[in-house]
Amino acid sequence: VKKEATKLLVPGNIWKEYHVEVSKIMTSELLKLGLIDKADVQNEDPKWPAYKKYFMHGTSHHIGLDTHDYGLLHEPM
């Protein structure tokens, strides 16, 4: 995990904002690796950004009795 992402994953931050910032990091890193290019990013579908080709799941989820317990993205961590 990049240093920038770990600074975001702290109590009080909003989950949705964390996901948005991690998506920016993922896009940047995939561009550096040459797995996506600028055209992919410029032409991406906002509902399925270019980085989702390699990182289709979210960055995290709430863990409870069931590993897919639902968490509110607009609530603080």
Jmol script that loads the backbone (N, CA, C; Angstrom):
load data "model"
ATOM      1  N   VAL A   1       0.852  -1.179   0.000  1.00  0.00           N
ATOM      2  CA  VAL A   1       0.000   0.000   0.000  1.00  0.00           C
ATOM      3  C   VAL A   1       0.891   1.232   0.000  1.00  0.00           C
ATOM      4  N   LYS A   2       0.589   2.130  -0.881  1.00  0.00           N
ATOM      5  CA  LYS A   2       1.375   3.361  -0.954  1.00  0.00           C
ATOM      6  C   LYS A   2       1.188   4.181   0.306  1.00  0.00           C
ATOM      7  N   LYS A   3       2.188   4.955   0.627  1.00  0.00           N
ATOM      8  CA  LYS A   3       2.176   5.786   1.820  1.00  0.00           C
ATOM      9  C   LYS A   3       0.956   6.713   1.855  1.00  0.00           C
ATOM     10  N   GLU A   4       0.586   7.279   0.687  1.00  0.00           N
ATOM     11  CA  GLU A   4      -0.552   8.192   0.635  1.00  0.00           C
ATOM     12  C   GLU A   4      -1.843   7.508   1.082  1.00  0.00           C
ATOM     13  N   ALA A   5      -2.029   6.260   0.673  1.00  0.00           N
ATOM     14  CA  ALA A   5      -3.247   5.530   1.021  1.00  0.00           C
ATOM     15  C   ALA A   5      -3.299   5.225   2.505  1.00  0.00           C
ATOM     16  N   THR A   6      -2.166   4.880   3.108  1.00  0.00           N
ATOM     17  CA  THR A   6      -2.171   4.544   4.528  1.00  0.00           C
ATOM     18  C   THR A   6      -2.478   5.768   5.383  1.00  0.00           C
ATOM     19  N   LYS A   7      -2.128   6.942   4.914  1.00  0.00           N
ATOM     20  CA  LYS A   7      -2.450   8.170   5.650  1.00  0.00           C
ATOM     21  C   LYS A   7      -3.949   8.444   5.651  1.00  0.00           C
ATOM     22  N   LEU A   8      -4.647   7.899   4.662  1.00  0.00           N
ATOM     23  CA  LEU A   8      -6.086   8.111   4.543  1.00  0.00           C
ATOM     24  C   LEU A   8      -6.894   7.123   5.372  1.00  0.00           C
ATOM     25  N   LEU A   9      -6.318   5.979   5.665  1.00  0.00           N
ATOM     26  CA  LEU A   9      -7.039   4.909   6.354  1.00  0.00           C
ATOM     27  C   LEU A   9      -6.866   5.071   7.862  1.00  0.00           C
ATOM     28  N   VAL A  10      -7.523   6.108   8.386  1.00  0.00           N
ATOM     29  CA  VAL A  10      -7.441   6.429   9.810  1.00  0.00           C
ATOM     30  C   VAL A  10      -8.843   6.703  10.348  1.00  0.00           C
ATOM     31  N   PRO A  11      -9.047   6.481  11.630  1.00  0.00           N
ATOM     32  CA  PRO A  11     -10.368   6.739  12.208  1.00  0.00           C
ATOM     33  C   PRO A  11     -10.847   8.164  11.930  1.00  0.00           C
ATOM     34  N   GLY A  12     -12.117   8.269  11.572  1.00  0.00           N
ATOM     35  CA  GLY A  12     -12.731   9.570  11.335  1.00  0.00           C
ATOM     36  C   GLY A  12     -12.862   9.931   9.866  1.00  0.00           C
ATOM     37  N   ASN A  13     -12.011   9.373   9.011  1.00  0.00           N
ATOM     38  CA  ASN A  13     -12.128   9.648   7.582  1.00  0.00           C
ATOM     39  C   ASN A  13     -13.360   8.951   7.018  1.00  0.00           C
ATOM     40  N   ILE A  14     -13.847   9.452   5.922  1.00  0.00           N
ATOM     41  CA  ILE A  14     -15.041   8.914   5.273  1.00  0.00           C
ATOM     42  C   ILE A  14     -14.617   7.842   4.264  1.00  0.00           C
ATOM     43  N   TRP A  15     -15.292   6.681   4.303  1.00  0.00           N
ATOM     44  CA  TRP A  15     -14.950   5.567   3.425  1.00  0.00           C
ATOM     45  C   TRP A  15     -14.967   5.951   1.958  1.00  0.00           C
ATOM     46  N   LYS A  16     -16.004   6.637   1.523  1.00  0.00           N
ATOM     47  CA  LYS A  16     -16.130   6.987   0.111  1.00  0.00           C
ATOM     48  C   LYS A  16     -14.962   7.856  -0.337  1.00  0.00           C
ATOM     49  N   GLU A  17     -14.548   8.809   0.491  1.00  0.00           N
ATOM     50  CA  GLU A  17     -13.415   9.676   0.155  1.00  0.00           C
ATOM     51  C   GLU A  17     -12.123   8.850   0.061  1.00  0.00           C
ATOM     52  N   TYR A  18     -11.988   7.859   0.931  1.00  0.00           N
ATOM     53  CA  TYR A  18     -10.834   6.962   0.894  1.00  0.00           C
ATOM     54  C   TYR A  18     -10.805   6.216  -0.442  1.00  0.00           C
ATOM     55  N   HIS A  19     -11.935   5.661  -0.855  1.00  0.00           N
ATOM     56  CA  HIS A  19     -12.013   4.923  -2.112  1.00  0.00           C
ATOM     57  C   HIS A  19     -11.652   5.820  -3.304  1.00  0.00           C
ATOM     58  N   VAL A  20     -12.116   7.055  -3.294  1.00  0.00           N
ATOM     59  CA  VAL A  20     -11.819   7.993  -4.382  1.00  0.00           C
ATOM     60  C   VAL A  20     -10.317   8.254  -4.457  1.00  0.00           C
ATOM     61  N   GLU A  21      -9.687   8.493  -3.322  1.00  0.00           N
ATOM     62  CA  GLU A  21      -8.252   8.764  -3.307  1.00  0.00           C
ATOM     63  C   GLU A  21      -7.442   7.543  -3.734  1.00  0.00           C
ATOM     64  N   VAL A  22      -7.842   6.362  -3.292  1.00  0.00           N
ATOM     65  CA  VAL A  22      -7.137   5.144  -3.698  1.00  0.00           C
ATOM     66  C   VAL A  22      -7.295   4.928  -5.204  1.00  0.00           C
ATOM     67  N   SER A  23      -8.443   5.261  -5.769  1.00  0.00           N
ATOM     68  CA  SER A  23      -8.627   5.099  -7.215  1.00  0.00           C
ATOM     69  C   SER A  23      -7.660   6.002  -7.986  1.00  0.00           C
ATOM     70  N   LYS A  24      -7.388   7.176  -7.464  1.00  0.00           N
ATOM     71  CA  LYS A  24      -6.417   8.080  -8.101  1.00  0.00           C
ATOM     72  C   LYS A  24      -5.012   7.475  -8.048  1.00  0.00           C
ATOM     73  N   ILE A  25      -4.666   6.896  -6.914  1.00  0.00           N
ATOM     74  CA  ILE A  25      -3.358   6.254  -6.764  1.00  0.00           C
ATOM     75  C   ILE A  25      -3.251   5.066  -7.711  1.00  0.00           C
ATOM     76  N   MET A  26      -4.301   4.254  -7.777  1.00  0.00           N
ATOM     77  CA  MET A  26      -4.290   3.083  -8.662  1.00  0.00           C
ATOM     78  C   MET A  26      -4.130   3.514 -10.123  1.00  0.00           C
ATOM     79  N   THR A  27      -4.841   4.535 -10.541  1.00  0.00           N
ATOM     80  CA  THR A  27      -4.733   5.032 -11.911  1.00  0.00           C
ATOM     81  C   THR A  27      -3.307   5.478 -12.203  1.00  0.00           C
ATOM     82  N   SER A  28      -2.727   6.243 -11.302  1.00  0.00           N
ATOM     83  CA  SER A  28      -1.362   6.729 -11.473  1.00  0.00           C
ATOM     84  C   SER A  28      -0.359   5.578 -11.591  1.00  0.00           C
ATOM     85  N   GLU A  29      -0.489   4.594 -10.725  1.00  0.00           N
ATOM     86  CA  GLU A  29       0.453   3.469 -10.730  1.00  0.00           C
ATOM     87  C   GLU A  29       0.287   2.596 -11.977  1.00  0.00           C
ATOM     88  N   LEU A  30      -0.952   2.391 -12.430  1.00  0.00           N
ATOM     89  CA  LEU A  30      -1.181   1.599 -13.638  1.00  0.00           C
ATOM     90  C   LEU A  30      -0.657   2.325 -14.874  1.00  0.00           C
ATOM     91  N   LEU A  31      -0.747   3.652 -14.885  1.00  0.00           N
ATOM     92  CA  LEU A  31      -0.158   4.434 -15.969  1.00  0.00           C
ATOM     93  C   LEU A  31       1.361   4.261 -15.981  1.00  0.00           C
ATOM     94  N   LYS A  32       1.991   4.345 -14.807  1.00  0.00           N
ATOM     95  CA  LYS A  32       3.451   4.175 -14.710  1.00  0.00           C
ATOM     96  C   LYS A  32       3.891   2.801 -15.190  1.00  0.00           C
ATOM     97  N   LEU A  33       3.092   1.785 -14.914  1.00  0.00           N
ATOM     98  CA  LEU A  33       3.416   0.415 -15.329  1.00  0.00           C
ATOM     99  C   LEU A  33       3.125   0.162 -16.808  1.00  0.00           C
ATOM    100  N   GLY A  34       2.395   1.079 -17.436  1.00  0.00           N
ATOM    101  CA  GLY A  34       2.048   0.914 -18.838  1.00  0.00           C
ATOM    102  C   GLY A  34       0.887  -0.044 -19.062  1.00  0.00           C
ATOM    103  N   LEU A  35       0.171  -0.375 -18.005  1.00  0.00           N
ATOM    104  CA  LEU A  35      -0.968  -1.281 -18.138  1.00  0.00           C
ATOM    105  C   LEU A  35      -2.209  -0.574 -18.674  1.00  0.00           C
ATOM    106  N   ILE A  36      -2.283   0.727 -18.446  1.00  0.00           N
ATOM    107  CA  ILE A  36      -3.293   1.573 -19.068  1.00  0.00           C
ATOM    108  C   ILE A  36      -2.554   2.790 -19.621  1.00  0.00           C
ATOM    109  N   ASP A  37      -3.188   3.497 -20.539  1.00  0.00           N
ATOM    110  CA  ASP A  37      -2.549   4.711 -21.051  1.00  0.00           C
ATOM    111  C   ASP A  37      -3.495   5.901 -20.877  1.00  0.00           C
ATOM    112  N   LYS A  38      -2.981   7.076 -21.220  1.00  0.00           N
ATOM    113  CA  LYS A  38      -3.766   8.298 -21.022  1.00  0.00           C
ATOM    114  C   LYS A  38      -5.088   8.259 -21.782  1.00  0.00           C
ATOM    115  N   ALA A  39      -5.088   7.648 -22.955  1.00  0.00           N
ATOM    116  CA  ALA A  39      -6.327   7.550 -23.742  1.00  0.00           C
ATOM    117  C   ALA A  39      -7.363   6.717 -22.998  1.00  0.00           C
ATOM    118  N   ASP A  40      -6.906   5.647 -22.330  1.00  0.00           N
ATOM    119  CA  ASP A  40      -7.832   4.829 -21.539  1.00  0.00           C
ATOM    120  C   ASP A  40      -8.504   5.672 -20.459  1.00  0.00           C
ATOM    121  N   VAL A  41      -7.729   6.519 -19.814  1.00  0.00           N
ATOM    122  CA  VAL A  41      -8.248   7.362 -18.733  1.00  0.00           C
ATOM    123  C   VAL A  41      -9.165   8.442 -19.300  1.00  0.00           C
ATOM    124  N   GLN A  42      -8.751   9.066 -20.396  1.00  0.00           N
ATOM    125  CA  GLN A  42      -9.557  10.134 -20.997  1.00  0.00           C
ATOM    126  C   GLN A  42     -10.898   9.619 -21.514  1.00  0.00           C
ATOM    127  N   ASN A  43     -10.920   8.384 -21.987  1.00  0.00           N
ATOM    128  CA  ASN A  43     -12.135   7.818 -22.578  1.00  0.00           C
ATOM    129  C   ASN A  43     -12.892   6.884 -21.636  1.00  0.00           C
ATOM    130  N   GLU A  44     -12.520   6.875 -20.369  1.00  0.00           N
ATOM    131  CA  GLU A  44     -13.134   5.921 -19.449  1.00  0.00           C
ATOM    132  C   GLU A  44     -14.597   6.233 -19.183  1.00  0.00           C
ATOM    133  N   ASP A  45     -15.340   5.202 -18.871  1.00  0.00           N
ATOM    134  CA  ASP A  45     -16.728   5.319 -18.441  1.00  0.00           C
ATOM    135  C   ASP A  45     -16.681   5.659 -16.944  1.00  0.00           C
ATOM    136  N   PRO A  46     -17.273   6.767 -16.521  1.00  0.00           N
ATOM    137  CA  PRO A  46     -17.229   7.132 -15.099  1.00  0.00           C
ATOM    138  C   PRO A  46     -17.762   6.033 -14.174  1.00  0.00           C
ATOM    139  N   LYS A  47     -18.659   5.195 -14.706  1.00  0.00           N
ATOM    140  CA  LYS A  47     -19.197   4.110 -13.887  1.00  0.00           C
ATOM    141  C   LYS A  47     -18.251   2.921 -13.831  1.00  0.00           C
ATOM    142  N   TRP A  48     -17.272   2.865 -14.736  1.00  0.00           N
ATOM    143  CA  TRP A  48     -16.282   1.785 -14.750  1.00  0.00           C
ATOM    144  C   TRP A  48     -14.956   2.389 -15.215  1.00  0.00           C
ATOM    145  N   PRO A  49     -14.239   3.081 -14.301  1.00  0.00           N
ATOM    146  CA  PRO A  49     -12.981   3.750 -14.653  1.00  0.00           C
ATOM    147  C   PRO A  49     -11.933   2.769 -15.200  1.00  0.00           C
ATOM    148  N   ALA A  50     -10.955   3.299 -15.897  1.00  0.00           N
ATOM    149  CA  ALA A  50      -9.921   2.488 -16.549  1.00  0.00           C
ATOM    150  C   ALA A  50      -9.187   1.579 -15.564  1.00  0.00           C
ATOM    151  N   TYR A  51      -8.939   2.044 -14.343  1.00  0.00           N
ATOM    152  CA  TYR A  51      -8.193   1.235 -13.376  1.00  0.00           C
ATOM    153  C   TYR A  51      -8.944  -0.041 -13.000  1.00  0.00           C
ATOM    154  N   LYS A  52     -10.256  -0.066 -13.191  1.00  0.00           N
ATOM    155  CA  LYS A  52     -11.065  -1.230 -12.807  1.00  0.00           C
ATOM    156  C   LYS A  52     -10.734  -2.476 -13.632  1.00  0.00           C
ATOM    157  N   LYS A  53     -10.042  -2.301 -14.741  1.00  0.00           N
ATOM    158  CA  LYS A  53      -9.631  -3.464 -15.533  1.00  0.00           C
ATOM    159  C   LYS A  53      -8.726  -4.371 -14.691  1.00  0.00           C
ATOM    160  N   TYR A  54      -7.939  -3.771 -13.808  1.00  0.00           N
ATOM    161  CA  TYR A  54      -6.993  -4.526 -12.982  1.00  0.00           C
ATOM    162  C   TYR A  54      -7.340  -4.509 -11.497  1.00  0.00           C
ATOM    163  N   PHE A  55      -8.227  -3.626 -11.090  1.00  0.00           N
ATOM    164  CA  PHE A  55      -8.568  -3.451  -9.675  1.00  0.00           C
ATOM    165  C   PHE A  55     -10.078  -3.282  -9.583  1.00  0.00           C
ATOM    166  N   MET A  56     -10.794  -4.390  -9.889  1.00  0.00           N
ATOM    167  CA  MET A  56     -12.241  -4.282 -10.042  1.00  0.00           C
ATOM    168  C   MET A  56     -13.022  -4.229  -8.735  1.00  0.00           C
ATOM    169  N   HIS A  57     -12.390  -4.585  -7.648  1.00  0.00           N
ATOM    170  CA  HIS A  57     -13.069  -4.572  -6.358  1.00  0.00           C
ATOM    171  C   HIS A  57     -12.744  -3.294  -5.601  1.00  0.00           C
ATOM    172  N   GLY A  58     -13.477  -3.040  -4.553  1.00  0.00           N
ATOM    173  CA  GLY A  58     -13.184  -1.891  -3.718  1.00  0.00           C
ATOM    174  C   GLY A  58     -11.903  -2.105  -2.921  1.00  0.00           C
ATOM    175  N   THR A  59     -11.514  -1.117  -2.192  1.00  0.00           N
ATOM    176  CA  THR A  59     -10.272  -1.180  -1.437  1.00  0.00           C
ATOM    177  C   THR A  59     -10.420  -1.930  -0.127  1.00  0.00           C
ATOM    178  N   SER A  60     -11.609  -2.036   0.361  1.00  0.00           N
ATOM    179  CA  SER A  60     -11.814  -2.696   1.643  1.00  0.00           C
ATOM    180  C   SER A  60     -13.307  -2.907   1.856  1.00  0.00           C
ATOM    181  N   HIS A  61     -13.624  -3.652   2.880  1.00  0.00           N
ATOM    182  CA  HIS A  61     -15.026  -3.805   3.265  1.00  0.00           C
ATOM    183  C   HIS A  61     -15.077  -3.997   4.773  1.00  0.00           C
ATOM    184  N   HIS A  62     -16.243  -3.792   5.306  1.00  0.00           N
ATOM    185  CA  HIS A  62     -16.438  -3.943   6.738  1.00  0.00           C
ATOM    186  C   HIS A  62     -16.444  -5.433   7.071  1.00  0.00           C
ATOM    187  N   ILE A  63     -15.828  -5.786   8.145  1.00  0.00           N
ATOM    188  CA  ILE A  63     -15.807  -7.190   8.551  1.00  0.00           C
ATOM    189  C   ILE A  63     -16.607  -7.338   9.838  1.00  0.00           C
ATOM    190  N   GLY A  64     -17.528  -8.267   9.786  1.00  0.00           N
ATOM    191  CA  GLY A  64     -18.354  -8.553  10.940  1.00  0.00           C
ATOM    192  C   GLY A  64     -18.577 -10.045  11.002  1.00  0.00           C
ATOM    193  N   LEU A  65     -19.775 -10.435  11.310  1.00  0.00           N
ATOM    194  CA  LEU A  65     -20.085 -11.860  11.357  1.00  0.00           C
ATOM    195  C   LEU A  65     -19.987 -12.487   9.972  1.00  0.00           C
ATOM    196  N   ASP A  66     -20.291 -11.730   8.962  1.00  0.00           N
ATOM    197  CA  ASP A  66     -20.178 -12.183   7.583  1.00  0.00           C
ATOM    198  C   ASP A  66     -19.142 -11.283   6.912  1.00  0.00           C
ATOM    199  N   THR A  67     -18.219 -11.844   6.170  1.00  0.00           N
ATOM    200  CA  THR A  67     -17.163 -11.024   5.575  1.00  0.00           C
ATOM    201  C   THR A  67     -17.687 -10.010   4.571  1.00  0.00           C
ATOM    202  N   HIS A  68     -18.937 -10.132   4.168  1.00  0.00           N
ATOM    203  CA  HIS A  68     -19.510  -9.154   3.256  1.00  0.00           C
ATOM    204  C   HIS A  68     -20.581  -8.299   3.941  1.00  0.00           C
ATOM    205  N   ASP A  69     -20.418  -8.083   5.230  1.00  0.00           N
ATOM    206  CA  ASP A  69     -21.330  -7.175   5.927  1.00  0.00           C
ATOM    207  C   ASP A  69     -21.305  -5.819   5.236  1.00  0.00           C
ATOM    208  N   TYR A  70     -22.427  -5.199   5.164  1.00  0.00           N
ATOM    209  CA  TYR A  70     -22.562  -3.918   4.496  1.00  0.00           C
ATOM    210  C   TYR A  70     -22.120  -2.791   5.429  1.00  0.00           C
ATOM    211  N   GLY A  71     -21.367  -1.868   4.907  1.00  0.00           N
ATOM    212  CA  GLY A  71     -20.953  -0.687   5.656  1.00  0.00           C
ATOM    213  C   GLY A  71     -21.402   0.560   4.908  1.00  0.00           C
ATOM    214  N   LEU A  72     -21.615   1.635   5.618  1.00  0.00           N
ATOM    215  CA  LEU A  72     -22.064   2.875   5.008  1.00  0.00           C
ATOM    216  C   LEU A  72     -20.862   3.685   4.545  1.00  0.00           C
ATOM    217  N   LEU A  73     -20.807   3.963   3.242  1.00  0.00           N
ATOM    218  CA  LEU A  73     -19.657   4.661   2.673  1.00  0.00           C
ATOM    219  C   LEU A  73     -19.577   6.116   3.080  1.00  0.00           C
ATOM    220  N   HIS A  74     -20.688   6.686   3.557  1.00  0.00           N
ATOM    221  CA  HIS A  74     -20.683   8.094   3.936  1.00  0.00           C
ATOM    222  C   HIS A  74     -20.506   8.284   5.434  1.00  0.00           C
ATOM    223  N   GLU A  75     -20.214   7.206   6.132  1.00  0.00           N
ATOM    224  CA  GLU A  75     -19.967   7.262   7.582  1.00  0.00           C
ATOM    225  C   GLU A  75     -18.462   7.290   7.847  1.00  0.00           C
ATOM    226  N   PRO A  76     -18.054   7.901   8.941  1.00  0.00           N
ATOM    227  CA  PRO A  76     -16.618   7.894   9.285  1.00  0.00           C
ATOM    228  C   PRO A  76     -16.128   6.497   9.636  1.00  0.00           C
ATOM    229  N   MET A  77     -14.851   6.299   9.428  1.00  0.00           N
ATOM    230  CA  MET A  77     -14.213   5.019   9.788  1.00  0.00           C
ATOM    231  C   MET A  77     -14.188   4.890  11.289  1.00  0.00           C
TER     232      MET A  77
END
end "model"
wireframe off; spacefill off
backbone 0.3
color backbone group
